[in-house]
Amino acid sequence: MTAVAEAPSSQKPAPVPDGSVMITVKVARFTTENDKGAYWDSFQVPVLPTDRFLNVLIYIKSYLDGTLTFRRSCAHGVCGSDAMRINGVNRLACKLLMKDMLPAGGKAITVTVEPIRGLPVEKDLVVNMEPFFDAFRAVKPYLITSGNEPTRERIQSQADRARFDDTTKCILCACCTTSCPVYWHDGSYFGPAAIVNAHRFIFDSRDEGARDRLDILNDVEGVWRCRTTFNCTDACPRGIEVTKAIQEVKRALLFTR
């Protein structure tokens, strides 16, 4: 994961590609390095329909303002580093194509970008992810078994694997958790991502730690805080049915594994 913060020594001339359209990008800025604090900054950026929004941010940093700070890494929607609120919706900047945002006829548009909500802002679009990962670690997101380690792989049927297939897709981008109104209001809630990763092992036929995880999620800050607003499912860039997974964990608590 890369936090893009360093300012280039000299600003390069800003190129304008042939066939590009100018858009206004309104960025929520925050810094503790001076007395500005939180404020909005606007940039005029030329974009092509084939650009990803991450390319727009890199253009701003490379040519317009080298102090703009954001996270990015693989740029292919796999690492989950560049989660942010774009036009009020949690998205991965690298998965959002400008062709899906540009209006017909080349009309002028303004795109707003902010850090994801519910986590402390470090600088500009970078947030402190530690509270998020604390919740993730608390649900024991790893295989728990007893006895001696086997000499071969642990066999599992296709049907048993399919039981938790959806929740194996999580990339820990925090889009779901930081779209949750309960998490915004009270950061002590485990949040959807932690519950999704608990689900992945609770329903794994090879695992023996389901009861421990269910006891953890039966806490006052666990699954019962979910209000089923489906924000998390809508926000997930991997298409995980997050709300469904949370309800399955609730049913496991009420009935059986």
Residue pairs with C-beta under 8 A, 6 or more apart in sequence:
1 71
1 73
1 79
1 81
2 71
2 72
2 73
2 81
3 69
3 70
3 71
3 126
4 58
4 61
4 68
4 69
4 70
4 71
4 72
5 67
5 69
5 123
5 126
6 66
7 66
7 67
8 62
8 66
11 63
11 64
11 66
12 62
12 63
13 63
14 59
14 63
14 64
15 46
15 63
16 46
17 46
17 48
19 48
20 46
20 47
20 48
21 46
21 47
21 48
21 102
21 106
22 44
22 45
22 46
22 47
22 108
23 44
23 45
23 47
23 56
23 98
23 102
23 108
23 109
23 110
23 111
24 42
24 43
24 44
24 45
24 108
24 109
24 110
24 111
25 42
25 43
25 44
25 45
25 56
25 60
25 110
25 111
25 113
26 40
26 41
26 42
26 110
26 111
26 112
26 113
27 40
27 41
27 42
27 43
27 60
27 68
27 112
27 113
27 114
27 124
27 125
28 38
28 40
28 112
28 113
28 114
28 115
28 124
28 125
29 36
29 38
29 39
29 40
29 41
29 68
29 124
30 37
30 38
30 39
30 115
30 121
30 123
30 124
31 37
31 67
31 123
31 124
32 123
33 123
38 121
41 65
42 110
43 60
43 64
43 65
45 56
45 59
45 60
45 64
46 59
47 55
47 56
47 98
47 102
48 98
49 97
49 98
49 99
49 102
50 97
50 98
50 99
51 97
51 98
52 75
52 93
52 94
52 95
52 96
52 97
52 98
53 86
53 91
53 93
53 94
53 96
53 97
53 98
53 101
53 111
53 113
54 72
54 75
54 82
54 93
54 94
54 96
56 98
56 111
57 68
57 70
57 72
57 93
57 113
57 125
58 72
60 68
61 68
61 70
68 124
68 125
69 123
69 124
69 125
69 126
70 82
70 84
70 93
70 124
70 125
70 126
71 81
71 82
71 125
71 126
72 81
72 82
72 93
72 94
73 79
73 81
73 82
74 81
74 94
75 82
75 94
76 94
77 92
77 94
77 95
77 171
77 237
78 171
79 171
80 92
80 171
80 172
80 173
80 174
80 175
80 237
81 173
82 92
82 93
82 94
83 90
83 91
83 92
83 93
83 116
83 173
83 174
83 175
83 178
84 90
84 91
84 93
84 113
84 114
84 115
84 116
84 125
85 91
85 112
85 113
85 114
85 115
85 116
85 117
86 93
86 96
86 111
86 112
86 113
87 101
87 111
87 112
88 112
89 235
90 116
90 175
90 176
90 178
90 179
90 235
91 175
91 237
92 173
92 175
92 237
93 113
95 237
101 109
101 111
102 109
103 109
113 125
114 125
115 121
115 124
115 125
115 126
115 127
116 127
116 174
116 175
116 178
117 178
117 179
117 184
118 177
118 178
118 180
118 183
118 184
118 187
119 127
119 128
119 129
119 131
119 132
119 174
119 178
119 187
120 127
120 128
120 131
121 127
121 128
122 128
129 174
131 187
132 172
132 174
132 177
132 178
132 191
132 193
133 172
135 177
135 190
135 191
135 193
135 194
136 172
136 193
136 194
136 197
138 190
138 194
138 216
139 190
139 194
139 195
139 197
139 198
139 213
139 216
139 217
140 198
140 201
140 209
140 212
140 213
140 216
141 194
141 197
141 198
141 200
141 201
142 201
143 201
143 204
143 206
143 207
143 209
144 201
144 207
144 208
144 209
144 212
145 154
145 206
145 207
145 208
146 208
154 206
156 204
156 205
156 206
157 205
160 204
160 205
163 203
163 204
163 205
164 199
164 200
164 201
164 202
164 203
164 204
166 240
166 241
166 244
166 245
167 196
167 197
167 199
167 200
167 240
167 245
168 200
169 238
169 239
169 240
170 193
170 196
170 197
170 200
170 238
170 240
171 237
171 238
172 193
172 197
173 237
174 193
175 235
175 236
175 237
176 191
176 192
176 193
176 196
176 231
176 232
176 233
176 235
176 236
176 240
176 242
177 183
177 191
177 192
177 193
177 194
177 232
178 184
179 231
179 232
179 234
179 235
180 189
180 191
180 192
180 229
180 231
180 232
181 227
181 229
181 231
182 189
182 225
182 226
182 227
183 189
183 191
183 192
186 221
186 225
188 221
189 221
189 225
190 217
190 219
190 221
190 222
190 223
190 225
192 226
192 232
192 242
192 243
192 246
195 217
195 222
195 223
195 226
195 245
195 246
195 249
196 240
196 242
196 245
196 246
198 213
198 216
198 217
198 249
199 245
199 246
199 248
199 249
201 207
201 209
201 210
201 213
202 210
202 213
202 214
202 249
202 252
202 257
203 210
203 248
203 252
203 257
210 252
210 257
211 257
214 249
214 252
214 253
214 257
216 222
217 223
217 249
217 253
218 224
218 253
223 246
223 249
223 250
223 253
224 250
226 243
226 246
226 250
228 243
228 246
228 247
230 243
232 242
232 243
232 246
233 240
233 241
233 242
233 243
233 244
236 242
